Amino acid sequence: MIRLNDEQYWLYAAIDLESNGLLHTTLEATRNKVIASTVFQELCEKHNVDEAVFLVDGDTY
């Protein structure tokens, strides 16, 4: 969660650990499974994630 002024946002990010590059990011005003699923789907469409490791904080997907 990121706080900007008095508002809270959730940062969804995918990082390539070998290059430290950002593969995909989005900032959302809310957190739910629909948004997480959409972010994951967008990531899978743009990048080969067959051997990726995903770390999810604070939920039991």
C-alpha positions in Angstrom: 0.0 0.0 0.0 1.2 3.5 -0.9 -0.2 6.6 0.6 -0.2 9.7 -1.5 -1.5 12.7 0.4 -4.5 11.3 2.2 -5.3 8.6 -0.3 -4.2 4.9 -0.3 -3.2 3.0 -3.4 -2.0 -0.6 -4.0 1.0 -1.1 -6.2 1.0 -4.2 -8.3 4.5 -4.9 -9.8 6.4 -7.6 -11.6 10.2 -7.4 -11.6 12.8 -9.2 -13.5 15.3 -10.1 -10.8 18.2 -10.7 -13.2 18.0 -7.2 -14.7 16.1 -5.4 -11.8 13.8 -4.1 -14.5 10.1 -3.5 -14.1 8.1 -5.8 -16.3 4.6 -4.5 -15.4 3.2 -2.1 -12.9 -0.2 -0.7 -12.0 -1.4 1.5 -9.2 -5.0 0.9 -8.0 -7.2 2.6 -5.5 -8.5 -0.7 -4.2 -7.3 -4.2 -3.7 -9.3 -7.3 -4.6 -9.0 -10.6 -6.5 -10.5 -9.2 -9.7 -7.8 -6.6 -10.0 -5.0 -9.1 -9.0 -6.3 -11.5 -11.6 -6.4 -8.8 -14.3 -2.8 -7.7 -13.5 -1.6 -11.3 -13.7 -3.4 -11.9 -17.0 -1.9 -8.7 -18.5 1.6 -9.9 -17.3 1.1 -13.3 -18.8 0.1 -11.8 -22.2 3.2 -9.6 -22.4 5.9 -11.9 -20.9 6.9 -15.5 -20.7 6.2 -16.4 -17.0 6.4 -20.2 -17.3 9.4 -20.3 -14.8 8.5 -17.3 -12.8 8.1 -17.2 -9.0 5.2 -15.1 -7.7 5.2 -13.6 -4.2 1.8 -12.4 -3.0 1.5 -10.4 0.2 -1.4 -10.6 2.5 -3.8 -13.0 0.8 -4.4 -16.7 0.3 -4.8 -17.2 -3.5 
